[in-house]
Amino acid sequence: MDREKRTFAFREYLLLLILTGISLLAFVGSIQILAKKEFAVNSSGTFPTVMSGLMLLCCLITLAGTRKKLPKDAEKYSGAGELLKESAREEIPGDVLVSILMVIAYMAALGLVGFIPSSLAFILAIMFYLSKGKRKPWVILACGTGSVAAVYVVFRIIFKVLLP
């Protein structure tokens, strides 16, 4: 089995572990909702409990099947850290990682400086980064500024929605 297939199997298994954890949290949370009220089939916690329970069950079944598919032969990784790093490198390209970091910075900036400055900075930064010099700066500035202005007019002025 080649290196990419090994890391693919590991990435698949790791994603299933994460989804199983999320499913477990959802199941516990829905049981807490269900426990707050007297049990009834039509109570507010019944549907989330059933759905998150099914989701957890499916994750556990898939996890058991996938565990058998993990490579058993010894690929010489120096440890779990190297396997995790190699898997992350294959799964998350550089542009995606930079975009994720920009979104995190944008979310942090929303609370600090407000909607218009943080949105304008985010849109312009990500457009400049992803265009990689293929677009003229004035086009990016016009599109970014126009987008933020359009969102502001539609949501704040027309729909009267408070923006962060």
C-alpha positions as CSV (number, residue, x, y, z in Angstrom):
1,M,0.0,0.0,0.0
2,D,1.5,3.3,-1.0
3,R,2.0,6.3,1.4
4,E,-1.1,8.3,0.3
5,K,-3.4,5.3,0.7
6,R,-2.1,4.8,4.2
7,T,-2.6,8.4,5.2
8,F,-6.1,8.3,3.5
9,A,-7.1,5.3,5.7
10,F,-5.8,7.1,8.7
11,R,-7.6,10.4,7.8
12,E,-10.8,8.4,7.2
13,Y,-10.5,6.8,10.6
14,L,-9.6,10.1,12.3
15,L,-12.6,11.8,10.8
16,L,-14.9,9.0,11.9
17,L,-13.5,9.4,15.5
18,I,-14.3,13.1,15.4
19,L,-17.8,12.5,14.0
20,T,-18.4,9.8,16.7
21,G,-17.3,12.3,19.4
22,I,-19.6,15.0,18.0
23,S,-22.5,12.4,17.7
24,L,-21.9,11.4,21.3
25,L,-22.0,15.1,22.5
26,A,-25.2,15.6,20.5
27,F,-26.7,12.5,22.0
28,V,-25.8,13.5,25.6
29,G,-27.2,17.0,25.0
30,S,-30.4,15.7,23.5
31,I,-30.9,13.3,26.5
32,Q,-30.4,16.3,28.8
33,I,-33.2,18.2,26.9
34,L,-35.4,15.1,27.1
35,A,-34.7,14.7,30.8
36,K,-35.8,18.2,31.7
37,K,-39.5,17.5,30.8
38,E,-41.9,14.7,31.4
39,F,-41.4,12.1,28.7
40,A,-43.8,12.2,25.8
41,V,-43.4,11.0,22.2
42,N,-44.0,14.5,20.9
43,S,-41.8,16.3,23.5
44,S,-39.0,18.7,22.3
45,G,-36.2,16.3,23.0
46,T,-37.5,13.1,21.4
47,F,-36.6,13.8,17.8
48,P,-33.0,15.1,18.6
49,T,-32.5,12.1,20.9
50,V,-33.6,9.6,18.2
51,M,-31.6,11.2,15.4
52,S,-28.4,11.7,17.4
53,G,-28.7,8.1,18.7
54,L,-29.0,6.8,15.1
55,M,-26.1,9.0,14.1
56,L,-24.0,7.7,17.0
57,L,-25.0,4.1,16.1
58,C,-24.1,4.5,12.5
59,C,-20.8,6.1,13.4
60,L,-19.9,3.2,15.7
61,I,-20.8,0.6,13.1
62,T,-18.8,2.5,10.4
63,L,-15.9,2.9,12.9
64,A,-15.8,-0.8,13.6
65,G,-15.7,-1.6,9.9
66,T,-13.1,1.0,9.1
67,R,-10.8,-0.1,11.9
68,K,-10.3,-3.4,10.1
69,K,-9.2,-1.6,7.0
70,L,-6.4,0.3,8.6
71,P,-3.0,-0.8,7.2
72,K,-1.4,-3.4,9.4
73,D,1.9,-3.6,7.6
74,A,4.6,-1.4,9.0
75,E,5.1,1.8,7.1
76,K,8.0,3.5,8.8
77,Y,6.5,6.6,10.4
78,S,8.6,7.7,13.3
79,G,5.4,8.1,15.3
80,A,1.8,9.2,15.4
81,G,2.8,12.8,15.2
82,E,4.5,12.3,11.8
83,L,1.5,10.3,10.5
84,L,-0.8,13.1,11.7
85,K,1.4,15.8,10.1
86,E,1.6,13.9,6.8
87,S,-2.1,13.4,6.8
88,A,-2.8,17.0,7.5
89,R,-0.4,18.1,4.8
90,E,-2.3,15.9,2.2
91,E,-5.8,16.8,3.5
92,I,-5.4,20.6,4.0
93,P,-3.6,22.4,1.1
94,G,-1.9,25.7,1.9
95,D,-4.6,27.9,0.5
96,V,-7.3,26.1,2.6
97,L,-5.2,26.5,5.7
98,V,-4.6,30.2,5.1
99,S,-8.3,30.7,4.3
100,I,-9.3,29.0,7.6
101,L,-6.9,31.2,9.5
102,M,-8.3,34.3,7.8
103,V,-11.9,33.2,8.8
104,I,-10.8,32.8,12.4
105,A,-9.2,36.2,12.4
106,Y,-12.4,37.6,10.8
107,M,-14.5,36.1,13.5
108,A,-12.3,37.6,16.2
109,A,-12.3,41.0,14.5
110,L,-16.1,41.1,14.2
111,G,-16.4,41.5,18.0
112,L,-13.6,44.0,18.3
113,V,-14.1,46.4,15.4
114,G,-17.5,45.7,14.1
115,F,-19.0,44.5,10.9
116,I,-17.9,47.0,8.2
117,P,-14.2,47.2,8.9
118,S,-13.7,43.5,9.7
119,S,-15.8,42.4,6.7
120,L,-14.0,44.8,4.3
121,A,-10.6,43.7,5.6
122,F,-11.5,40.0,5.4
123,I,-13.0,40.2,1.9
124,L,-10.1,42.3,0.5
125,A,-7.4,40.1,2.2
126,I,-8.9,36.8,1.0
127,M,-9.5,38.1,-2.5
128,F,-6.0,39.5,-2.8
129,Y,-4.5,36.2,-1.5
130,L,-6.6,33.9,-3.6
131,S,-6.2,35.9,-6.8
132,K,-2.4,35.6,-6.6
133,G,-1.9,38.7,-8.7
134,K,-4.2,37.6,-11.5
135,R,-6.7,40.4,-10.9
136,K,-6.1,44.1,-11.0
137,P,-6.1,45.6,-7.5
138,W,-8.8,48.2,-8.4
139,V,-11.1,45.3,-9.5
140,I,-10.6,43.6,-6.1
141,L,-11.1,46.8,-4.2
142,A,-14.3,47.6,-6.2
143,C,-15.7,44.1,-5.8
144,G,-14.9,43.8,-2.1
145,T,-16.2,47.3,-1.2
146,G,-19.3,46.8,-3.3
147,S,-20.0,43.4,-1.7
148,V,-19.8,44.9,1.9
149,A,-21.9,47.9,0.9
150,A,-24.5,45.6,-0.7
151,V,-24.7,43.4,2.4
152,Y,-24.9,46.5,4.6
153,V,-27.7,48.1,2.5
154,V,-29.7,44.9,2.2
155,F,-29.5,43.7,5.8
156,R,-29.0,46.9,7.9
157,I,-31.1,49.4,5.9
158,I,-33.7,47.4,4.1
159,F,-34.3,44.4,6.6
160,K,-33.3,46.4,9.7
161,V,-31.1,43.6,11.0
162,L,-28.5,44.6,13.6
163,L,-25.0,43.7,12.3
164,P,-22.2,42.8,14.7
